[in-house]
Amino acid sequence: MTSARTRSDALPSATAAQAEPAHPHPGVRTDLLLLAIAISGISLSAPLIAATAAPALAIAFWRNAMAVGALTPLALTRHRAELFSMGRRNLLLAVAAGALLAVHFGVWLPSLHMTSVASSTALVTTTPIWTTLLMRLRGHRPPALVWAGTALAFLGVVILTGVDLSVSPRALAGDALALLGGMAAAGYVLLGAEVRRTVGTVTYSYVCYATTTVLLLAACLFSGSSLAGYSGGTWLKLALLTVTAQLLGHSLINRVVKGLGPSVTSTAILLETPGAALIAAVWLGQTPPVASYPALAVILAGLGFVIMADRVAKKG
């Protein structure tokens, strides 16, 4: 349920740019393919959570805890040297990213029960807006095409979710939590891009998810959320959520953010909203909103603008 990027890749030479003006670099094509898989993974999140009989915070805890369990053998064997040589700065940034991911989960999921799902979804998906603003505050000047693409993509989400004008104190508090969730996700994406300049995906994800797990465990204990006693079917859904939304979703986002940068990555995450609606239609038999298809087209158009601006910037 979340958000400048300084590229570590060398800028292509003018000759190379002229040689292949119409075709992205093979590395970019690979990253875009992986990003598509990642979005498919996180799009399964909402339908799976809706079908899982467990408290929301407990679901968030277990998807991270299971991911840490799955990554531990890799992190402590093949990536052990990198893990223990991350350096203080990268370690602190990875821990901070994990804390922001915990905030994202911890505030957004409760907001769904305080305000309308439409309002919560629209506000939490402001991530690319905050990402672009944070990049600007860090001295990076996003091209006008990035702003236009971000606004267009967000408009696609609004087309799908609608606008909730409820002004009850509870609804306003829920809206504020969802907005905070979007801000936290932006910080998570930006910090991840910074760490990934020099740290591998597995190592970064391991430290990040471990931090998120510890903080969500504390939140579950504080709120009294039940962490056990589930049915076998519930544990199976939690495992499926871990594989799809966490390991294939968030981990692949951590993988591609180095090459694609935060603007492209955070804007693409907006595709989770129509993606979840379409998956729910196929899997849960729910009729997708009429606006799903035009919303998807608008978000894709906005993402196209951001990708175009990113390619122009790299060539320049």
N, C-alpha and C positions, 0 to 999 in steps of 0.2 A: 501496500500500500502504500515514493518518492523520489533534478536538482539533479579570465577564469581559467579555462583549461589552457595551460601552456603546452604546446606540442613538444614531445621529445624527438619526434621524427624530423629528419633533415628535410628542408624544403627542396622540392624538385628543381632541377636546373631548367633554364629557359629552353634549352634544346629538347629536353625530355618532355616538357610541357607542350612544345610544338609538335613533337613526334606523335603524341597520343592525345589530341585535344578532345576527342569524343568518348574516350574510354577510361574509366577509373583504373587506378593501379590495382594489380591483382590482390595486394594486401588489403586495399579498401573494399574490394568485392567480397573478400573472405569475411572481413569485419561486418559488412552489411548483412551477409548471410547469417552469421552468428547472432547479430542483433535481431534479425527476424525470428530466429529460434528462441532467443531470450524473451522477446515480446510474447511469443506464443506460450512460453512457460509461465510468465507472470499473469497472462490473461486467464490462465486456469485457476489463479489464486481465489478470486471472488466466488466462482461457482463451487470450488472445493470447500472453501470456508463455510459457504451457505449450507453445504450438505454434511458438514462435520459437527457432530453433537459434542462440542466441548467449548469452554469459555474462550472468548476471543483472544485474551492475553495469553492463555495457555497454548492456544494454537500457534501464536507468534513465537512463544518460547520454544515449543517442541520443533518447529520447522528449522529454527536456528540451531538448537541443540543437536538434532539429528544430522544437520549439515556438518557441524563440528566433528561429530563422531565419524562421519563418512570421510572427511578430509584429514583426520588425525594420522592414519597410516601413511598417506602421501606426504603430509607436512613434516612428519618426524623421520622419514626415511629419505626419499628423493629430494626433499627441499629443506632438510635439516640445517645444512650449512647456511643457506640464505636466511632461514628463520632466525638463527642466532647471530646473524651479522647484519640485520636490518639497519642498525644505527638508531640512536635515540630519537632523532627527528622523525624518521619514517614510522617508528613504532608508536610514537605519540600521535601522529596524524592518523594512523590506522585505528588506534584506540578511539580517537575522537570521531572518526567515521562510523565506527561501531556504535558509539554512544548516540550519534545522530540517527542511525538506523533504528535503534531502540526507541528513541523519541518518536520517530515516524510511526512505528507500529503502535507504540503506547498511547498516542493521542488520537490517531486517526480511527482505529477500530472502535474505541468508545464513542467517538463522534457520530458513528453510524446509528447509534441508539438514542442520540440526543437531538439530532436534526434530521431532515429528510435525506435519503440516500442520494437524491439528485444534487442537493446543495453540498453535501459532504464530498461527493465524487468530483464535482466541478472545482471546489476550493482546494482539495488535496492535489489536483492535477495542475495547479499553478506552478509546479516545480520548474518548468523551463523559463518562466518569467523571472523567478527569483534567481535562477542560475545565471541568466543574462545580466540581471542587475548586479549580482555579486561579482561577475566578471568585469563589469564596468567600474565597480568600486576598487577593484584590484589593478586598475590602470589599463585594462584591455578594452579597446573600442570595437564592440561588435558592429559589423556592417548593417546598413539599413535593411538589407535583405533578411538578416537574422531576426531583427525585430518584427518584420512583416510576416515571416514564416512562423515565428512563435505565436504571434497574435492570431494568425489564421488557424493554426493547429488548435489553439485553445478555443477558438470560436467553434471548431468542430465538436469539441467536448460539450460546450454549452448547447449546441444544437441537439445533441443526444440526451443530455441530462435535464435540460430545461433550467428555469430559474425559480428558486424558492424565495418568496418574499415574507416568510414567517418572521415575526419579530418577538416571539416569546423569549423570555430570559433563557430558558433551557435550549431553545433552538439557536439563539445567538451564541451561547457558550459552545454548542456543538460546532457551529460554523467557525468559531475562533480556533477550536482544536484542530479541525480539518485544515485550516489555513496554516497553522503551525506545523502540521504534518507535511504539507507541501514545502514549507521553508526548510524543514529538517532534511527532507529528501534532496533538496538542492545542495545543501552543505555536504551531504553524504556523497553525492556524485562528484562534486568539486574536489573534495579531499581525496576521494578514490583516484581521480585523474592525476593528482599531484603525487601520490604514493606510487602509482603504477608507472610513473616515469622511470623508476629504477628498481622496482620490486615486482616479482612475478605474481601472476593471478592467484595461484594456490596459497602462497605465503600471505599475501594481503588479505584474501578472503578468510583465511583461517583466523588471523588475529582479529579481523573485523567481526566475524560471526561469533567468535568466543566472547568478545566484549558485549555484543548485543545479547547473547545468551545469559550472561551473568546479570546484566541489568534487568532483563525481562523476568528472570527468576525472582529477583528482589521485588519487582512490581507485582508478580503473581502472589508471592507470599504476603506482601503488604495488603493487597486487595482481597485476599482469601480465595483466589481462583483455584479451583480443583485441578491438580496436575496428574491425577491417576483415576483408576476406577472406570475407564472407558471400555466400550465394547470392542471386539476384534475388528469390526468394520470401521470404527472410528480410528483405531491405530493404523489400519490400512490406508485410510484417507490421509492421515497425518504423514505417513511415509510417502505417499504419492505427491502430496503437497511439497514435501521436502525435495524430492527428485525434480519435479517440474518447476515450481515457482522459485525455489531457493537455489538449487544446484545448477539447473539449466537456465533459470531466469536471472537472478541476481549475480551469480558467478560469471555468466557469460557477459553481462553488462560490465562487470569489473574487468573482464578480458578486453572488450572492445573500446572502452572509454579512453584507453591510451592512444589508439590510432584515430578514432573518430572524433574525440574531444567531447567536452561536456555539453555543448550546445546541441549537437546532433543526437547524442545519447539521451539527454533529458527530454528533448522534443519527441523522440520516437516512443518514449514511455507512455505518451498520451494515447498511443494505439491500444493500450491495455483496456481502455473503457469500451470501445466498440468491439474489441476482441472478446472480452468477457461476455458481452451481450450475445454475440454470435455463438460462442461456445455453450452458453447456458441454453440457447435455443436448440442446439443439436443434442446436448447431453441431458439436460433437465427437462426438455420438452417445453420450455418457455418461449412464447412467441416473441421474437425480437422486435423492439420498437421500430416503427416505420422510419424513424430518423436514423437508424443504424447505418444504412448504406450511404446516404449523402454525408453523414458525419464522418464516416470512414474516408470518403473521397476528399473531404475538406482537410482532415488531419494529414492525409498523405500528401496533399498539395502543399500544406505548410511545411511538412518535413522536407519535401523536395526543395523548397526555397532555402531552408537552412543548410541542406547538403550542398546545394549549388553555391551558396555564399562561402561555405567551408572550402570547397574546391578552388574557388577563385582566390581566396586568401592564401592557400598553399601555393598556388601558381605564382602569386604576386610576390 
